[in-house]
Amino acid sequence: MVAHGVVNIPSRDKDDGRGPAGAEVGIANAEELRGVLRLVELALANVRGIGPQATLEMLRRFDAIEEAIPRLEAEYGVDLKPERTRLETAENMLRSRASMVVREAGPENIAAARDEVRPSEDEWWWFLDRLVAERRRETIRRWSMRGAIALGVLLLVGVAYQLFLAPPKAQQAASEHISNGELDIQRGDLQAALTEYEAALQINPNDVENQLYVAALLQQLGRTDEAAPHFATAQRLSPSAADYHASLSLVYYKMAVSGANTVNLAEAEANAAVKADDKSAMAHFALASVYELQGKVPEAIQEFETASNLSKDPRLTVLARMRMGMLMQRPDQGVGMPSSGVGGAP
């Protein structure tokens, strides 16, 4: 991950036959389109810590998707309404997380990429840095109209923005340890992951998720006695029993996705969360995630829908609907369209 400086942006001519500016690889069919949509959705859901290069690649994928949908519809006479809906949801999420995306990519990297890509005004995602800056200026303008205290208010807002754009060094260090720990888990190096999460925990001992990761990693390394206090601390810090079990289930789920033997543990914790509170959106989301991993697609769809209906958190609602939509488009669910040149489809 590139933490500082300007990343190198591969250049190309705007009319090189591969679609719009920024779309480095053309999307050939519906299956590829859905795959690229999924990559964008996952990047948006986990944008914190992915780094400048991955963030810019996500923006390039928006180019490819925007170009591909009308082209595939025109060439093959198919209806890509579900994919358009997913793209619209992804664009709304990108707008809502614009500040985080700009921080992750770096304004200087977006500007450099924009110079290379030369996007049109319709490709608004390449102007996120300007959008975020304009939002800040508009906020400052509104505050400046507050009468005699305008100057004091502007100073306070300026300080607030400085704090927002430049988190405390300790928090930056904790985020870096967490990102490194996630990568170590993906590589299967649980001992290295444990070292990173323990370092993050030293910075913020009241972080429930970090407590759970340390506990689960110790458990998987056979150090159950050392894991027990961390499980207990996480349970004490959690708002409810359902939140505790759901959070632990998702930790086991993420470890299982990377190859750890924690699927059964994830399922047990998800069921415990639902039992503790069957109105908990997070509990049903955790259970849906486990079902998806186990290949129980109808059950996963039902649980994602329940989580979406119960959720009061817009981000969780979007994630639940997004993953439910992707499952509903799987060929074995009979939803969507052929993904290769069969029957005239792309």
N, C-alpha and C positions, 0 to 999 in steps of 0.2 A: 504494500500500500504506500502510495506517495503522500507524505504528510505535508510537505511544504514545496513551494516553487511552482513553476509552470510545467505541466506535462507536455510531451511532444504529441502533436495532433497530425496524423497522416493526412497529406493533402491530395486532392484530385480535382480534375476539371468538373465543372457543374454539369456539362452535357456529355458525359462519357458513356451514356447508354445503360447506366445501372440504376436508373430511378432518380429521385430528387436528391438535393444536396444532403450529405450526411448518411445516406443509405448505402453503405459500403457493399452489402451483399443483397441481391434481389431476392424477394420471397417468391418461391415458385408455385406454391399451392396452399390449400387451406390448412393442412397439417403443420407446415412450416409457419404459417401465420399465427396459428394458436400457440406454437412453441415460442415464438418471439414475444407474443402477448404475455405468456406466462413468465418469461424472463423479466419483462418490464414490471409486471405485477409484483414479483418477488423482490426486485430491486427497490421498488417504492416502499414495500412493507418493511424492508430491512435496510433502509438507506443509511442509517447511522453507522459510520465506520467502514463503508465500502471503498472509500477513497476516490480521488479525482478521476482516475482512468475508467473505473467501472461506472461512475456517475455519467461521464461524457458518453460512454458506450450506450447507456440507457437512453440518452437523448437521441443518439443516432438511430436507435431502434424505433423511436417514435417516427422518425423520418420514413423508415422502411415500411412501417405499418400503414401510415397515412397514404403512402404511394400504392401499396399493394391492394388495399381493400377495393377501391373503385376499379382498379385494373383487373383483378380477378373476377369481380362481378360482371364487368363488360366482356371479358374474354370468354367466360364460361356460362354466363347467364344464371348465376347462382345468387342466392340471397344470403348475405353475410351480416344480417341484422344482429345476431348474438355477438359477433365479433365487434361490430360497431358499438354495441352497448358496453362491452368490456373495455374498449378503447376510451369511450366517454367517461367511464368510471375511473380509469387510470389517469386520464387528463385532469379530472376533478381532484383526484388525490395528489397529483403533481402540483396543481395550483395551491392546494391547502398546505403542502409541505415545501413550498417554494423556498422559504428561508433556509430550511435544513438542507435542501438540495444544493443551494448556492454555497452554503458553508462547506459542504462536503466536497464539491467540485473545485471551489475557489473561484471568486469572481474573475481573477486574471486568466484562469484556464478557460472559463466560458468565453471570455472576450477573444482569446487566442483561437479557440475552436470556431467561433463565429466568423472570424476573419478568413479562416480556411474554408469553411463550409459555404459561406455567402448565402444564408437562408433568405427566403421571402418572409414578408410580414405574417403570412399564414402559419409559418413554422415558429409559433410564438415561444416554444420552449427554449429556443436558442437565445431568447432575450430575458430569461428569468432574472438575471442579475439586475437588469434595468427595472423590471417589474418590482422586485424587492426594494430597490432603492427608491422607486417612486412611491411605494406604499409607505416607506419611512418618511419621505418628504411630506406626503399628504397628512400623515399623522401629526407631524410637527406643525404643519400649517393650521390644522384644526386646533391644536393646543395654543398656537400663537394668538388666537382670537379670544382668549379668555380674559380680556381686560388688563387691569393693572398688574396681575400676577403672571402675565404671559412669559416674561423673561425667566422667572423662577421655574415655571412649568417646563419651558423649553430646556433649561439646564437639567432638570430632573429626567426628562425624556432622553436627553443626550446620554446621561449617565446610564439610564436603563438600557439603551441600545448598546452601549459599550459593554455592559455586563452580558447582554444577550449574545453579541457577536463574539465576544472573547470570554468563554467560560473560565472559571478558576483553573489554574494549572493543575491542581490536585484532581479536579474532575476530568480534565483532559487526559491525565495519566491513567485514571481509572478506566475511562472509555477505551484507551489503547490496550490496556491489559485484557479487557473483556473481548475486544476484537481479536487479539492474539489467541486468547483462550478458545474462542469459537473456531478459529482456523486449526488449532491443535486438535480439537475434537474431530473435525472433518478429516484430518490426517490420521486419526486413530492414536495419537500420542496423548493418552489421558494424564500421564504424569506431568508433562509440560503444560497441559491445560490446567491442571490443579495448581501449579505454581503461579500461573497468570491470574486465576480467579482468587487465590489467596492474597495476591498482591492488591487486587482490586478491593477485596474485602477489608484489607488494612486501611484503605482510604475511606471507605464507606461501610462500616460494620452493620448499619441498619438497612442495607439493601437486601430485601428478601430473596430476590432471584440469585444474587451472588452467594448468599448463604446456602441456597438449595443446590447450586452447581458444585460448591465445595463439598457439601454433604454427599451428593450423588457420585461425584468423582472418587471421593474417599471410599465410598461403599463399593464401587466397581473395582477399585484397586485392592479390595479385601481388608481395608482398615475401618471396619464397622464401628469399633469403639470410638475412634476419632470422629466418625461421621455423626454419631448420635447427638452431641451437643449442638451441632449446626442445624440438624433437623429440628431440634427443640427450639432453638432461637428463631428459626424461620417461622415456625408455627406460632410462636409468641408474637412476632412482629406482623403476622398476616391479619388483615381485617376480619376474616372469618375462617371457619374450618373449610368451607367450600373453596375459598380463594387459595388457601394453603394447598389443598389436594390438587386443585386444577393447575396451579403454578408448578407443582412438583411433577404432575403428569406431563406438562409441556416440556419440562427439562428432560425427562426420560425420553419423550418423543423425539426431541432434537438430537439426543445422543443416539437413539435407534436409527434415525435417518442416516447418520454417519457410520452405521455399522455396529454399534454397541448392542449387546444382548439385553435390551431394556424395554422391549415391546410389552411384555407381560406386566412389568412394573408400571408402565405408563397407563395401561388399561385398568389396572387395579386402582390406581390413584384417581383416574377420571371417573370411574364408577363410584368411588368414595366421595368425590366432589358432588356428583349428582345426588347421591343419597343424602349428603349433608344439606343440600339446598337445590331442589329440582327447578327452581326459578333463576338459578345462576347462569347467566349467558356464558361466562367463561368456563363453567363446568361442562356445558354442552359442547362448546367449541373444542375443549380438550378431548372429549370423548369422540367427537367427529374426526379430529386429527388422527386419533388412534385407529379408528375404523378405516380411514383412508389408507393408512400405512398397511393395514391388514388386508386390504383389497375388498373390504365390505362396503362397496360403493353405495347401494341404496340406503344402508344404515347411516353412512357418513353424510349423504345428502340430507337426510331427515334431521340429523343432529345439527348440521350447519344452518339449516332453515330455522330450527328452534332457537339456536344461539342468536341469529339475526333478529328474530322477532322479539326476543327478550332483552337484547342489548340496549343500553342507554348511552353507550360509548360509540360515537360515530366511526372511529377507526376500527373497532372490533366488528361493527356492523358491515363496513365495507369489506374487510378481510373475509368474513363469513360468507357474504354473498359472492365475492370473487371466487373463492374456492368451491363453493357450491356450483357456480356457473361452469367452472372448468370440469368438474366431475360430470355434470349433466351433458356435456359435449363429448364425453368419451364414447367411442363406437359401441361398446357393450351396453350403453344405456339407450341406444337408438335415437339419440338427439344430435342435431347438427347436420353435417353434410359429408360426403366422401372426401377423403383427404388426398387422393391421387387421381390420375386420369381415368376414372371409372364412370361410365354413364354420363360423360360430358362434364364432370366436375373437375376442379383443378387438382 
